[in-house]
Amino acid sequence: MVSSSLRFRYLLGESTNPLTKFQDVKQTTSNQEHDGIASNGKLTAMGWTQNSSIAVFSTYDFKRFDANIPLIKGHNGAITDLGFSPFHETLLASASEDGLVKLWVLPEEGLTEHIKEEDMELRGHTKKVLALRWHHIAENLMATYSFDNNVKIWDVSAGTASHSFTKLSNVPTAMQWSPKGNMLGLMLKGSTMTFIDPRVETSVLSGASH
């Protein structure tokens, strides 16, 4: 018979083995629409509490974080979203309240020192960038949306926005590429569902959602 203490051992969802968890995690508590954490199975990145910073570490290198861990310190606003390229496991994109999206080519083992200079900066939004989504089929393609009510499709290889969608009725709150990658779906504030063909700037179609 299983004792009651063993039966409810994981009721709080906490690992009791210090060798299989990270300790002293200082994830940012800034308000954001998304998780603020990204992982590709090898590296994990999350917004950290120190001055709009990002921590990057090996996904299964369980440990207690030191107070002076190396960080990415290239933004001037809170980190709002992160995403690893599905084609290059050491390429990380970060979005921030400073209105910028930045790309970082990381060491395979994670950070060993502070990084302050990005490998590429994507400028175009006029207000804080709320989210980014890498395209899962077309390499070097990324979508972002911002508090400026705009969606941009970026050609990361060139560092420019190939298309901009500026006629949204409200601020987007969620975004996802379709399985085939030929459409981009968004939810807007006010329960409006919007679909975009990323190849045609006049393709925005909106309607009421649930």
N, C-alpha and C positions, 0 to 999 in steps of 0.2 A: 504493500500500500504506500502511495506517495504522500509524504507528510505535507501539511499545509504550507510550511515555510518554503519547501522546494516548489510547490505548485505555483506560488505567487512570487517566485524569485525575480522574474523579469517584468513585473507589473508596471514599473516605472520606465521601462525601456532603456535601462542603463546596463552597460557591460560591467561585470564584476571583475573581469580579468584586465589588469592594467597593461598587459602585453598586446591587447587587441583593441586599443582605443587611443585617441589623441587626448591629451590633457592640457589644461591652461590655454584653451582656444580663445583667442581675442577677436572673434568675428565682429564686424561693425554692426552697430544697432541702428544705423541711419534708416529712415523710412525709405522703402523701395518697393517696386511692384513685383520683383522677382527674387529668387532664392539668394542671390549674391554669392553663389558658389558654383563652380564648374569642375568637372573631372572627365578625363578621357581614359581612365583606368590605369594610367601610368603616373600622371601628374594631376594634382588637385590645386585649384586656385580659389581664394575667397577674399572678400574685402576685409581688411584688418582695421583695428581701431585707431591706428596711428596716422593722422594727417592724410586721409584719403589714400591709404596704401593698400597693397595687395600682397598676400602671402602665397607662395607657391612651394609645394612640397611633394615628395613621393607619396603616392596614394596609400601604400601599405607599409610605410616606414613609421609604425606606431611609436609615439614618444610623447614626452612632456615638452611643450614649447618653451624655449628660452625667451626671456624678456627682450633680448637683443637679436631676434632672428632677422635674417636678411629679407628685405621687402622691396617691392616695386613702388617707387615714389614719384611717378611721373604726372599725376593729375593734380588739379587745383580745386577739385570738388569731390563730394562723396561718390563712391563707386556704386553704380546702379545695376550693372549687369556684366557678366563675363562669359566667354565662350571659346573653347579650343577648336581650331580648324579640324574638320573631319579628314583632311588630306595630309596635314602636317602636324604631328603630335606635339611638337614643341612651339607651335605658333598660337599665341593667346591674344584674343581681342578683349578690350575693356571699354566700357561706356561709363560716362561720368556726368555729374551735374554741372561740370564746367563746359558742357556742350560739345565735347570732343569724344571721338573714338580713337583708341590707340592700339597699335599692334606691337607685340613683343615676341622676339625669337629667344626662347629660353634654353638654358643648358639642359641636357637630357636628365641630369640627376637633380634638377631643381636649382634653386638659388643658393649661391655660396657667398654673395655680397649684395649690397643694395644696388638696385638699378634705377637710374633717374632719367635716362635718355631712351625714348621709344625708337623702334625701328621704322615706324611709319605713323603718321598722324592723319586722320580723316576729318577735314573741316567742311562744314556746310550747314549744320543745324544752328539755329539762332538761340535756342534755349536748351535746357538740360536734356541729354539723351537718356531715354528710359529703358531701351532694350535693344539687343542685337541678336540676329539669327544667321548663322552661316548656312549657305545652301549645301545640301547633302549630296548633290549630284554634280553641279557645275563648280569646278575648282575656282577659287579666288573670287567668289561672289558672296556678298553679304547684304542683308537688309537691316535697317535700323529705323526706329521711330523716336520721336522727340515730343517734348511738351509744346513745341511750336506747331503741333498738329500735322507735321510732315512725315512722310515715309521716304526713305532714300534707298536705292539699290546701288551698291558700291562695287566697282571693279577694283579689287584690292591690288591686283598686279600693277595697275596704273595709279592707284591712290586717288581716284576720282569717282564722283557719283554719276553713274551712267544714266539713271532715271530718277526723277523726283516727283512725288505725288503730293500736291499741295492743297487739294480741294476737299480734304476730309472735314466732316461736320463737327468733329470733337476730338478730344485727346485719345489716342489709342491706349488700351490697357493690356492687350495680349496680341501675340502674333505667331504665326506658324506657317511654314512652307507646306504645300500639299505633298502627298507621297510621290507623285510623279515630278514634282518640282516646277510645274508650269504655272502654278497659281500661288498667291500669297493671301492668307486669310487673317483678318484682324477683328478684334472686338474694340468698339469705341465706347467711351463713357456715355451713358444714357441708353445702354442696351441696344446698340446698333452693330450689326454684323456687316463687314465690308470685305469684298474680294477684289484682288488686283491681278491683272496679267502683267508681270514685270517687264514685258517687252513692249507694252503699249501704254503711254502715259495717260491716255484718255479712257482707260478701261475700268475705272473705279465703279463698282456696283455695290450699292448698300441697301439694307433692308432691316426690318425689326428682328431681333433675336428672341430668345426665350424670355 
